[in-house]
Amino acid sequence: MPFWRKLTEALLIWATTPLSELGVLSKLVFESFYWGIRPPYRYRLFFAAAEFVGVGSIFIVALTGLFTGMVLGLQLVDGFREFGAENQTGAVVGLGMSREIGPVFSALMVSSRAGSAITTELGSMRVTSQIDALETMAVSPVQYLVVPRLLAGVSMVPLLTMLFNIVGMCGAWFVAVRLMGIDQGIFLDRMAWLVDWEDVLHGLTKSTVFGFTVCLVACRHGFFASGGAAGVGRATNRSVVHNAIAILALDYFITSILIGQGLF
Amino acid sequence: MTLFSPAKDPFEEAARTHIHDPIHMMVRDVHKTYGTHHVLKGMSFDIHRNKTNMIIGPSGSGKTVLMRQLIRLERPDQGEIRLDGQDIVSVRGADLTKLRRRFGMVFQMSALFDSMSVFDNVAFPLREHTKLTKPQIRERVMDRLDSLGVARAHAKMPSELSGGMQKRVAVARALVLETSILIYDEPTTGLDPITSRTVDDLIVEAQERFGVTSIVISHDMASVFRIADFITYLYFGRIEAEGTPEEFIQSANSATRDFLSASGVTLDAIRK
């Protein structure tokens, strides 16, 4: 095959792969909506998925929230002291946590813990023909496996984000007030002055989208895994990487839309 | 006991009217292509009612692809497949669900749900598709497990069972609904000779006890000549030979002879 033809083919593949991936994801979303509104409604599977995605992630989300809040308090007090603005620490922690850090970190944690496990579970089911078995038993694998996990992601990640925010703010308060001597009244007053419900809703909107995305990408990679145990490993790896990229990229676009600036 | 609403199921109606028809499924000129790879190149053959129909051929000849068309996990690009005279290629939506209930599938690796116990695996199709009460489900599941000799393992997880026992549970699961065709995808691959023999006996036993039509996809020639009523030989997307084992031996062409000799089975040994 001539070089120019190989090059053209390689460029075409490079250009169409993201489109193809987008197509696969869109089809899975469409099928999930289609099967999600059709009975039977699988409450038990939803609660099991919610328990796995939500309850199972409480510890890791709270822990990362605590340390993120603590280090944020430490850095902000230290940095703001340079120009005498350390009293604004509470305001910046509150705003940053509720709008940005809470949703992004919670989603990344859920992606690492629950998303990877979802991909591995569905991938193993795929390569051992368990998903084919569901289909031959006239049970929609999308309805049985994907829909409950998507619903769990949409409902649990916002709750985990709230937990992250609360624990993170407590961590920042502890460091700023107890360890670095910021006045408690000022810390809390500045936080309450700058952060309002709109900021919290801003973060929760993001975390709802992130929850859906994390579970969708995780399900997509597991559901279409191939190539035995090694293939499941590769799918899990791709799932975590794609999720991290998707969360950070979506974060920018959702923020742009919500604040009405920064779009082209 | 009626498990489903019979009035709405076209395949149940067809099954009733064709009960004495010796041809259970009819495959005519079926083609399937993936990208540029033409896998099934115009296949035509019959599946015989209440018999063990073996589909054999070398690896990559299209056996599993054919199985996926038969059970309508995929749709052929061209050709006709009929079950009890009813076209199944154009079936969609709810009718496809009803169609799939007519089939039971035993996968190569058994494909038992590893998060469920043996009992829950077998009860799964009943919980999904019937309105039976808990005691009725229990009775039916235990009956199937008992008739296949694995009732004592009902509380175990699939990973705690041997390969042969997993196959038995998979057959029990495939038979727990009112299945009329049982498809086995390479059931003896990876099993030792004694377990392979047990699985062969199980296929015959399931067919005789439950009166189902068996389709066995295999390249284990020892199994084929032990249990087959009809043999269909696939060779890279085409049917090379078809018929009863005797007819198959008579009609064996060079490709078939090569396949037989490569599997260590000689025509003389089979005739003996």
Boltz contact constraints between the chains, C-beta under 6 A:
constraints:
  - contact:
      token1: [A, 128]
      token2: [B, 109]
      max_distance: 6.0
  - contact:
      token1: [A, 129]
      token2: [B, 107]
      max_distance: 6.0
  - contact:
      token1: [A, 129]
      token2: [B, 111]
      max_distance: 6.0
  - contact:
      token1: [A, 130]
      token2: [B, 111]
      max_distance: 6.0
  - contact:
      token1: [A, 130]
      token2: [B, 113]
      max_distance: 6.0
  - contact:
      token1: [A, 133]
      token2: [B, 111]
      max_distance: 6.0
  - contact:
      token1: [A, 135]
      token2: [B, 73]
      max_distance: 6.0
  - contact:
      token1: [A, 136]
      token2: [B, 71]
      max_distance: 6.0
  - contact:
      token1: [A, 136]
      token2: [B, 100]
      max_distance: 6.0
  - contact:
      token1: [A, 136]
      token2: [B, 105]
      max_distance: 6.0
  - contact:
      token1: [A, 137]
      token2: [B, 125]
      max_distance: 6.0
  - contact:
      token1: [A, 138]
      token2: [B, 97]
      max_distance: 6.0
  - contact:
      token1: [A, 138]
      token2: [B, 100]
      max_distance: 6.0
  - contact:
      token1: [A, 138]
      token2: [B, 101]
      max_distance: 6.0
  - contact:
      token1: [A, 139]
      token2: [B, 128]
      max_distance: 6.0
